[in-house]
Each structure stands twice: as structure tokens, then as C-alpha cells.
Amino acid sequence: MKRTILGTLGFVFTAQVAAGSGFETAIEAALPRVVKLYGVGVGPQAGYGSAVLISEDGLLVTVFSLLIDAKRLRAVTFDGSTYDVEVVARDAHRQLALLRLTAGEEQTSSLGPFPFFDIRCGGAQDGGSPAARCEDLLRPGEWVLAAGNSFKVADGAEPVSLTHGVFSTRTRLDARRRVKDFPYRGDVLVIDAITSNPGAPGGAVVNLRGEFVGLIGREVVSNLTHTHFNFAMPRDVVDQFVTESLRPADLNDPSLARLDVLIADQKIDPGIRLTRTGYKRLPPMVERVQWGSPAELAGVRKDDVILSVNGRSVPDVETYDERMTRISPNDAIDLVVQRGNRIVSLRVTPKPLDGDKKQ
């Protein structure tokens, strides 16, 4: 490859340096399979990110964030083509989301086929050859390459940023985002490539054979070292999420219930009353909080503006109401609110109402 690719730390990869080292293989595998995402930022959430192509018809996997709830989420592929994006599934626990490219206003050619990573672990591929065993993809001390849209360096057809590092170990994550514990406590790949940058999460981590080994994780701070923690969601965890997401959901089986399944037969009342007079599409501003309610106990205050509910943005009162109908009475509600010039994260544990109880 002739052009020079700049990594987020100033690492420079050229054909002359990479040839014969394995980095050339990794670069050529990563660049066309990492997609740049663009939406609208909310509070501390950047309005851009990364995703990885995992099928020739445009399936993408990325991290769970407010970005995927943008009213118009766009993706730009390696050749500079722009597509609209729809959300297929999301997992608030594993902090992963499955997306699909769709024809957008700026895209006139047919969809696909796209270059993609086969993320399956074990079993047989379509051609009959065995899929990679995830435990055989990496050994401690091996080099890896991370590819993502860090700091929105790639704003169009430019290649995403690349940074290289070493895989250290596989361990269980114990981390936080700002003041709140990170919900995922499963296995992660620890790498020393600096990926804790806005826009990088959702990008690909590949080995020097060009194989996808993990998805760049969200920006977190380790509870053990109190420093930013560079990690990737292992390929097998991503594979399990995608497999479950594409499996037809049996609504009688709670284990297969999706975050977007409407729970219409039960109600919750966290004790939040929003301002509902005036313009048709009002921002979700708290008018009052009921005394002794779960919201008051959680610290919700009058005049707070609710930015998100369980990781999903709420631009107006109507959307807030819709989000609340999708929450089980026994589930905690994670709120992000704007309080003056501050962004505050709160967790509310609601209590169910009887079916005939008046609010």
C-alpha cells in the first residue's frame, strides 16, 4: 500500500515498514471493514463513532451508546459512500449494538456486497472450511492493530486512524464511566494500544494475520488502577451477541426478550412529572418530583432536563413517555440529566402500580 496511514498516537505505517511484518496484512484487512458513524452528540457523547462490517449485505456491530439513537444515523464506508443506518438490536448489559446499512439520500448505487469480517467462532463457514477458534487467535505478547474513527480524523473518504499495541491478557472487566459503574462485568481483551479516545469505540482489533479478534470497547476508567483502560470485547462475546440478536425472539422466553419489546400490561411510576404545557415538542424538563418517590431517592431534581433513559436519547416529552413504556416494573432506570452546566448520571429503581391505580 502506497499511502501513509497515521495512527492516533503518531505511529506511522507505510508499505515499506509494514511489508513482511504482518502489519500490512492487518492494515489491508481492517481499513475496508471499519465504518465511520455520524449522528448528533448528546452531552459528553460525541456525535461520531466506529462500527465493523460483519456481513456482505451490510450488517454492522458497534458499541451501545447514545449515538445509535440519532434521528438520522449515517455511515461512511472506506470508499467514501454514505448510507443510512437502522438499529437491529442492542444489548445494554454487554454494551453492544447490531446495525444495518440502508440506502440513504446520498447513496444511489445498490447495497453491497461489502467486505466484512467473519466473526464466527468454530463451526463451518459457508464454503465448508472451519471458522476460526477464538481461543487460537491470540497469545499474550502478540501484536495487534486497532482501527477506529478517533477524534473524527476521518470525516469522509479518509481512512480511519490506526494504532498498534500488544495483547496482554484476557480478564474480567471492573470499570466505571464517569461516576457510574460500567454495566458489563464479563471477559475483555487487555491491549496497550491507546483506544480510549472519542470515536474509537466500535472499531476493530485485528491480529497480524488480518483476523478480527475483538471490538474496541467504550471509554472507561479501571476501578483497580483508576486510569483509562484500553480493552476490546472478545470475538466470541461479539459472536454470541450477534447470534442471539438474529435469532427469532420468543416473547414467552424472558431470556430472549429484547430491549425494544414493548411491555404494555404493567406500569411503572418513578415519580417524575415533566412540563407538558406550551409547544408541542417540549424538551423533557422535570417540573416536579414526588416526595418519597424512587426518583427523589435517586436524586432527580426540579428543572433537570432528561437527556437519556437507559442509554437511549430522549429529545422530547413524547419520546420520554415512549421510552418509559418499554421498562419492566422491576428494572432500574439509568438516567442522564443536564443540571445547569453539569451532566449527571442517576439510577432510579421504580415501583409498579396496580392496574387501576390513578396517577
ZADREN-804514 format. One line per field, with one value per residue (C-alpha): residue number from 0; residue in one letter; chain; x, y negated, z. Coordinates in Angstrom, 3 decimals, decimal comma. Each point is the difference from the previous one (the first is absolute). Layout:
! ZADREN-804514
nr = (NUM; ...)
rest = (A; ...)
kette = (A; ...)
X = (X; ...)
Y = (Y; ...)
Z = (Z; ...)
! end
This chain:
! ZADREN-804514
nr = (0; 1; 2; 3; 4; 5; 6; 7; 8; 9; 10; 11; 12; 13; 14; 15; 16; 17; 18; 19; 20; 21; 22; 23; 24; 25; 26; 27; 28; 29; 30; 31; 32; 33; 34; 35; 36; 37; 38; 39; 40; 41; 42; 43; 44; 45; 46; 47; 48; 49; 50; 51; 52; 53; 54; 55; 56; 57; 58; 59; 60; 61; 62; 63; 64; 65; 66; 67; 68; 69; 70; 71; 72; 73; 74; 75; 76; 77; 78; 79; 80; 81; 82; 83; 84; 85; 86; 87; 88; 89; 90; 91; 92; 93; 94; 95; 96; 97; 98; 99; 100; 101; 102; 103; 104; 105; 106; 107; 108; 109; 110; 111; 112; 113; 114; 115; 116; 117; 118; 119; 120; 121; 122; 123; 124; 125; 126; 127; 128; 129; 130; 131; 132; 133; 134; 135; 136; 137; 138; 139; 140; 141; 142; 143; 144; 145; 146; 147; 148; 149; 150; 151; 152; 153; 154; 155; 156; 157; 158; 159; 160; 161; 162; 163; 164; 165; 166; 167; 168; 169; 170; 171; 172; 173; 174; 175; 176; 177; 178; 179; 180; 181; 182; 183; 184; 185; 186; 187; 188; 189; 190; 191; 192; 193; 194; 195; 196; 197; 198; 199; 200; 201; 202; 203; 204; 205; 206; 207; 208; 209; 210; 211; 212; 213; 214; 215; 216; 217; 218; 219; 220; 221; 222; 223; 224; 225; 226; 227; 228; 229; 230; 231; 232; 233; 234; 235; 236; 237; 238; 239; 240; 241; 242; 243; 244; 245; 246; 247; 248; 249; 250; 251; 252; 253; 254; 255; 256; 257; 258; 259; 260; 261; 262; 263; 264; 265; 266; 267; 268; 269; 270; 271; 272; 273; 274; 275; 276; 277; 278; 279; 280; 281; 282; 283; 284; 285; 286; 287; 288; 289; 290; 291; 292; 293; 294; 295; 296; 297; 298; 299; 300; 301; 302; 303; 304; 305; 306; 307; 308; 309; 310; 311; 312; 313; 314; 315; 316; 317; 318; 319; 320; 321; 322; 323; 324; 325; 326; 327; 328; 329; 330; 331; 332; 333; 334; 335; 336; 337; 338; 339; 340; 341; 342; 343; 344; 345; 346; 347; 348; 349; 350; 351; 352; 353; 354; 355; 356; 357; 358)
rest = (M; K; R; T; I; L; G; T; L; G; F; V; F; T; A; Q; V; A; A; G; S; G; F; E; T; A; I; E; A; A; L; P; R; V; V; K; L; Y; G; V; G; V; G; P; Q; A; G; Y; G; S; A; V; L; I; S; E; D; G; L; L; V; T; V; F; S; L; L; I; D; A; K; R; L; R; A; V; T; F; D; G; S; T; Y; D; V; E; V; V; A; R; D; A; H; R; Q; L; A; L; L; R; L; T; A; G; E; E; Q; T; S; S; L; G; P; F; P; F; F; D; I; R; C; G; G; A; Q; D; G; G; S; P; A; A; R; C; E; D; L; L; R; P; G; E; W; V; L; A; A; G; N; S; F; K; V; A; D; G; A; E; P; V; S; L; T; H; G; V; F; S; T; R; T; R; L; D; A; R; R; R; V; K; D; F; P; Y; R; G; D; V; L; V; I; D; A; I; T; S; N; P; G; A; P; G; G; A; V; V; N; L; R; G; E; F; V; G; L; I; G; R; E; V; V; S; N; L; T; H; T; H; F; N; F; A; M; P; R; D; V; V; D; Q; F; V; T; E; S; L; R; P; A; D; L; N; D; P; S; L; A; R; L; D; V; L; I; A; D; Q; K; I; D; P; G; I; R; L; T; R; T; G; Y; K; R; L; P; P; M; V; E; R; V; Q; W; G; S; P; A; E; L; A; G; V; R; K; D; D; V; I; L; S; V; N; G; R; S; V; P; D; V; E; T; Y; D; E; R; M; T; R; I; S; P; N; D; A; I; D; L; V; V; Q; R; G; N; R; I; V; S; L; R; V; T; P; K; P; L; D; G; D; K; K; Q)
kette = (A; A; A; A; A; A; A; A; A; A; A; A; A; A; A; A; A; A; A; A; A; A; A; A; A; A; A; A; A; A; A; A; A; A; A; A; A; A; A; A; A; A; A; A; A; A; A; A; A; A; A; A; A; A; A; A; A; A; A; A; A; A; A; A; A; A; A; A; A; A; A; A; A; A; A; A; A; A; A; A; A; A; A; A; A; A; A; A; A; A; A; A; A; A; A; A; A; A; A; A; A; A; A; A; A; A; A; A; A; A; A; A; A; A; A; A; A; A; A; A; A; A; A; A; A; A; A; A; A; A; A; A; A; A; A; A; A; A; A; A; A; A; A; A; A; A; A; A; A; A; A; A; A; A; A; A; A; A; A; A; A; A; A; A; A; A; A; A; A; A; A; A; A; A; A; A; A; A; A; A; A; A; A; A; A; A; A; A; A; A; A; A; A; A; A; A; A; A; A; A; A; A; A; A; A; A; A; A; A; A; A; A; A; A; A; A; A; A; A; A; A; A; A; A; A; A; A; A; A; A; A; A; A; A; A; A; A; A; A; A; A; A; A; A; A; A; A; A; A; A; A; A; A; A; A; A; A; A; A; A; A; A; A; A; A; A; A; A; A; A; A; A; A; A; A; A; A; A; A; A; A; A; A; A; A; A; A; A; A; A; A; A; A; A; A; A; A; A; A; A; A; A; A; A; A; A; A; A; A; A; A; A; A; A; A; A; A; A; A; A; A; A; A; A; A; A; A; A; A; A; A; A; A; A; A; A; A; A; A; A; A; A; A; A; A; A; A; A; A; A; A; A; A; A; A; A; A; A; A)
X = (0,000; 1,461; -1,720; 1,073; -2,456; 0,294; -0,982; -1,501; 3,307; 2,058; 0,997; 0,708; -0,639; 1,360; 0,269; 3,763; -0,269; -2,953; 1,078; 0,924; -0,783; -3,652; -1,188; -0,660; -2,389; -1,696; -0,388; -1,420; -2,492; -1,113; -0,377; -2,792; -1,950; -0,201; -2,830; -0,227; -3,251; -1,425; -2,980; -0,716; 1,964; -1,861; 1,784; 3,379; -0,877; 1,869; -2,045; 2,224; 1,269; 1,053; -1,533; 1,179; -1,525; -0,876; -2,008; 0,084; -3,519; 0,958; -0,426; 2,110; 0,953; 0,946; -0,161; -3,187; -0,175; -2,277; 1,413; -2,049; -3,221; 0,624; -3,057; 2,185; 3,005; 2,358; 2,873; 2,890; 1,823; 3,661; -0,740; -1,793; -3,561; -2,637; -2,852; -2,806; 0,094; -2,771; 0,297; -0,656; 0,669; 1,732; 1,290; 0,296; 1,859; 2,729; -0,091; -0,253; -2,296; -0,781; -0,666; -0,775; 0,945; -2,937; -0,217; 0,232; -0,787; 3,640; 0,395; -1,352; 1,833; -1,157; 0,906; 2,981; 1,588; 2,221; 3,342; -0,576; 1,518; -1,356; -0,264; -1,251; 1,913; 0,286; -2,464; 0,095; -0,018; -2,223; 2,692; 0,360; 3,341; 0,181; -0,519; 2,770; 0,077; 0,009; 2,376; 2,591; 0,029; 2,277; 2,764; 1,310; 2,730; -1,339; -0,312; -3,462; -1,259; -2,971; -1,999; -2,613; -1,175; 1,863; -0,660; -1,915; 3,280; -1,730; -2,854; -0,747; 1,884; 3,172; 1,156; -0,667; 2,802; 2,239; 1,970; 1,964; 0,748; 0,404; -2,654; 0,649; -2,669; -3,669; -1,667; -3,309; -0,803; -0,444; -0,385; -2,127; -1,106; 0,181; -1,668; -1,987; 1,210; 0,201; -2,794; 2,115; 2,007; 0,940; 3,229; 2,007; 3,310; 2,571; 2,122; 2,514; -1,060; -1,455; -3,679; -1,666; -0,767; -3,289; -1,117; 2,227; -2,450; -1,741; 3,079; 1,877; 2,969; 1,792; 3,031; 2,895; -1,689; -2,815; -2,539; -2,594; 0,715; -2,122; -2,060; 1,515; -1,841; -1,464; 1,999; 0,185; 2,169; 1,291; -1,204; 3,335; 2,475; -2,271; 1,384; -1,548; -0,166; 0,673; -1,971; -1,908; -3,141; 1,188; -1,084; -1,948; -2,003; -0,829; -0,882; -2,372; -1,730; -0,489; -1,261; -2,550; -1,076; -0,725; -1,860; -3,809; -1,124; -2,419; -1,941; -0,981; 3,681; 1,303; 3,578; -0,593; -1,894; 1,430; 0,474; -2,493; -2,838; -2,960; -1,234; -3,554; -1,733; 1,859; 0,688; 2,752; 0,078; 3,432; -1,574; 1,131; -2,414; 1,067; -1,037; -2,761; -1,474; 1,060; 1,608; -0,894; 3,512; 1,313; 3,384; -0,406; 0,442; -0,946; -2,804; -0,149; 1,099; -2,402; 1,048; 1,263; -0,033; 2,790; 0,992; 0,418; 2,021; 2,221; 0,678; -2,164; -0,704; -2,422; 1,224; 2,228; -0,133; -0,023; 2,474; -0,279; -1,851; 1,951; 2,517; -2,596; -0,350; -3,235; -0,248; -3,563; -2,807; -1,692; 3,156; 0,434; -3,518; 0,720; 3,277; -1,722; -2,609; 2,850; 1,317; -0,980; -1,236; 2,907; 2,704; 2,219; -0,085; 3,311; -0,508; 2,420; -1,191; 1,267; 0,042; 1,065; 3,402; 0,596; -0,839; -1,153; -0,557; -2,704; -1,481; -3,719; -1,639; -3,722; -2,902; -2,964; -3,476; -3,184; -1,851; -2,862; 2,056; -0,313; 3,104)
Y = (0,000; -3,350; -2,566; -0,809; 0,776; -2,038; 1,565; -1,967; 0,006; -1,045; 3,560; -0,005; 3,043; 0,120; 2,809; 0,004; 0,405; 2,370; 2,305; 3,419; -0,931; 0,995; -3,578; -0,337; 2,983; -1,454; -3,459; 1,363; 2,111; -2,746; -3,118; 1,108; 1,749; -2,854; -2,475; -3,585; -0,924; -3,528; -1,235; -2,701; -0,254; -0,201; -1,446; 1,764; 2,430; -0,843; -0,189; 2,493; 3,540; 3,251; 3,334; 3,232; 1,693; 3,644; 1,022; -0,695; -1,458; -2,745; 1,272; -1,995; 0,509; -2,907; -1,100; -1,011; -3,795; -2,993; -0,435; 2,900; -1,776; -2,940; -0,859; 0,480; 2,220; 0,055; 2,271; -0,704; 3,025; 0,197; -1,109; -3,145; 1,258; -1,242; 2,158; -0,353; 2,378; 1,829; 1,623; 3,763; 0,856; -1,358; 1,492; -2,389; 2,587; 0,881; -3,570; 1,158; -0,899; 1,635; -2,345; 0,308; -2,244; -1,253; -2,138; -3,652; -3,258; -0,384; 3,615; 1,010; 3,237; 3,432; 1,237; 2,323; 2,318; -1,456; 1,299; 1,414; 1,896; 3,485; -0,167; 3,551; 2,177; 3,676; 1,871; -0,131; -3,009; -0,248; 1,527; 2,993; -1,042; -0,207; -3,404; -1,215; 1,224; -3,189; 1,376; 0,636; -3,559; -1,691; 0,805; -2,431; -2,191; 0,066; -3,240; -1,314; -2,882; -2,163; -1,920; -2,652; -3,553; -1,595; -3,729; -0,025; -0,163; 1,783; -2,293; 1,537; 2,391; -0,302; 3,241; 0,466; -0,403; 2,947; 0,728; 3,087; 1,682; 3,308; 2,377; 0,568; 2,273; 0,889; -0,994; -1,124; -3,690; -2,097; -3,606; -3,133; -2,779; -3,345; 0,674; 3,104; 3,605; 1,418; 2,630; 2,606; 2,228; 2,742; 0,937; -2,565; -0,035; -2,297; -1,825; -2,837; -1,672; -3,345; 0,298; -2,020; -2,866; -1,499; 1,749; 3,068; 2,315; 2,339; 0,336; 3,211; 1,641; 2,445; 2,234; -0,055; 2,744; -2,452; 1,841; -1,851; 0,693; -2,598; -3,189; -3,147; -0,567; -3,185; -2,616; 1,138; -0,469; 3,081; 0,385; 1,661; -2,500; -3,086; -0,617; 0,237; 3,633; 1,147; 3,131; 1,881; 2,113; 3,516; 1,455; 2,820; -2,502; -1,987; 3,203; 1,090; -3,388; 0,008; 3,605; -0,768; -3,228; 1,706; 2,900; -0,430; -1,226; 2,186; -2,511; 2,785; 0,566; -2,848; 0,909; -0,992; -3,214; -3,017; -3,450; -1,297; 2,412; -2,029; 0,878; -1,262; 1,927; -1,602; -3,554; -1,689; -3,282; -1,372; -3,203; -2,375; -2,602; -1,869; -3,404; 0,684; -3,382; -2,282; 1,144; 3,369; 1,498; -0,997; 0,957; 2,516; -2,450; 1,124; -2,183; 1,752; 3,165; 1,836; 0,081; 3,415; 1,332; 2,086; -3,052; -2,155; 2,723; 0,225; -3,747; -1,257; -3,715; -2,589; -1,642; 2,948; 0,613; 3,727; 0,825; 3,790; 2,960; 3,265; -1,211; -1,225; -3,694; -1,842; -3,209; -0,788; 0,901; 2,278; 2,089; 0,150; 1,422; 2,598; 1,014; 0,480; 2,380; 2,363; 0,456; 2,870; -0,978; 1,834; -1,510; -2,874; -3,133; -1,627; -3,704; -2,578; -3,511; -3,496; -2,045; -3,533; 0,360; 3,523; 3,446; 2,350; 3,780; 1,419; 3,449; 0,208; 3,201; -0,333; 1,637; 1,549; -1,448; 2,026; 0,173; -2,213; -2,439; -3,643; -2,066)
Z = (0,000; -1,041; 2,118; 3,543; 2,798; 3,202; 3,314; 2,880; 1,873; -2,965; -0,933; -3,718; -2,138; -3,528; -2,489; 0,468; 3,789; -0,030; -2,809; 1,289; 3,634; 0,021; 0,479; -3,725; 0,198; 3,070; -1,583; -3,245; 1,953; 2,402; -2,147; -2,388; 2,779; 2,515; -0,584; 1,260; 1,773; 0,236; 1,995; 2,577; 3,217; 3,326; 3,043; 0,286; -2,808; -3,211; -3,191; -1,806; 0,462; -1,640; -0,978; -1,612; -3,058; 0,766; -3,082; -3,727; 0,122; 2,472; 3,567; 2,456; 3,613; 2,245; 3,624; 1,814; 0,301; -0,429; -3,497; -1,385; 1,016; -2,316; -2,088; -3,021; 0,503; -3,002; -0,912; -2,348; -1,391; -1,037; -3,579; 1,211; -0,674; 2,454; 1,310; 2,489; 2,954; 1,832; 3,433; -0,043; 3,648; 3,070; 3,229; 2,951; 2,104; -2,493; -1,322; -3,618; -2,891; -3,342; -2,935; -3,704; -2,913; -2,054; -3,141; 1,008; -1,766; -1,009; -1,160; -3,411; -0,815; 1,164; 3,471; 0,169; -0,179; 2,703; 1,259; 3,486; 2,902; 0,654; 3,787; 0,612; 2,433; -0,954; -2,207; -3,781; -2,272; -3,057; -2,186; 2,285; 1,500; 3,796; 1,618; 2,272; 3,594; 2,043; 2,614; -2,728; -1,381; 2,554; 2,427; 2,662; -1,459; -3,585; -1,942; -0,832; -2,127; 1,057; -2,627; 0,815; -0,704; 2,921; 0,443; -3,314; -1,881; -2,897; -1,037; -3,389; -2,246; 2,098; 1,640; 3,704; 2,536; 0,791; 3,131; 0,928; 3,288; 1,763; 1,314; 3,710; 1,410; 0,159; 3,250; 1,487; -0,228; 3,135; -1,095; 0,095; -2,310; 1,753; 3,400; -0,927; -0,112; -3,505; -0,360; -1,805; 2,345; -2,454; -1,770; -1,955; -1,861; 1,602; -2,589; 0,278; -3,246; 1,104; -0,954; 2,783; -2,372; -1,210; -3,188; 0,336; 1,861; -2,414; -2,199; -0,752; 1,690; -2,315; 0,297; -2,461; -2,064; -0,693; 2,173; 2,057; 3,679; 1,784; -0,045; 1,525; 3,270; 1,410; 1,862; 3,623; 3,086; 1,783; 3,604; 0,787; -1,462; -0,290; -3,489; -3,449; -1,005; -3,573; -0,742; -2,686; 0,186; -0,940; -3,308; 1,671; 2,098; -3,144; -1,866; 2,784; 0,010; -3,781; 0,004; 2,715; -1,704; -3,323; 1,607; -0,226; 3,408; 1,977; 2,077; 2,436; 0,803; 2,225; -0,835; -3,626; 0,711; -1,806; 1,450; -2,547; 0,925; 1,145; 3,485; -0,170; 2,775; 2,935; 1,029; 1,915; 1,850; 0,844; 1,324; -2,747; -1,326; -3,128; -1,288; -2,541; -0,908; -2,820; -3,232; -1,474; 0,162; 3,408; 1,388; 2,861; 2,899; 3,513; 1,370; 3,366; 1,763; 2,287; 3,636; 1,082; -3,576; -1,570; -2,052; 3,104; 1,727; -3,097; 0,051; -2,882; 0,455; -1,292; -3,241; -0,939; -3,759; -0,790; -2,786; -0,073; 1,484; 0,244; -2,551; -2,528; -0,748; 0,829; -2,053; 1,114; 2,431; -2,523; -0,371; 3,797; 0,346; -2,676; 1,672; 3,358; -1,449; -0,932; 3,529; 2,268; 3,488; 1,630; -2,192; 1,070; -2,160; -0,876; -0,661; -1,338; 0,791; -0,616; 3,195; -0,782; -1,649; 1,330; -1,353; 2,783; -0,112; 2,292; 0,606; 0,890; 1,278; -0,814; 1,779; -1,878; 0,098; 0,291; -3,287; 1,232; 2,021; -1,048; -0,531)
! end
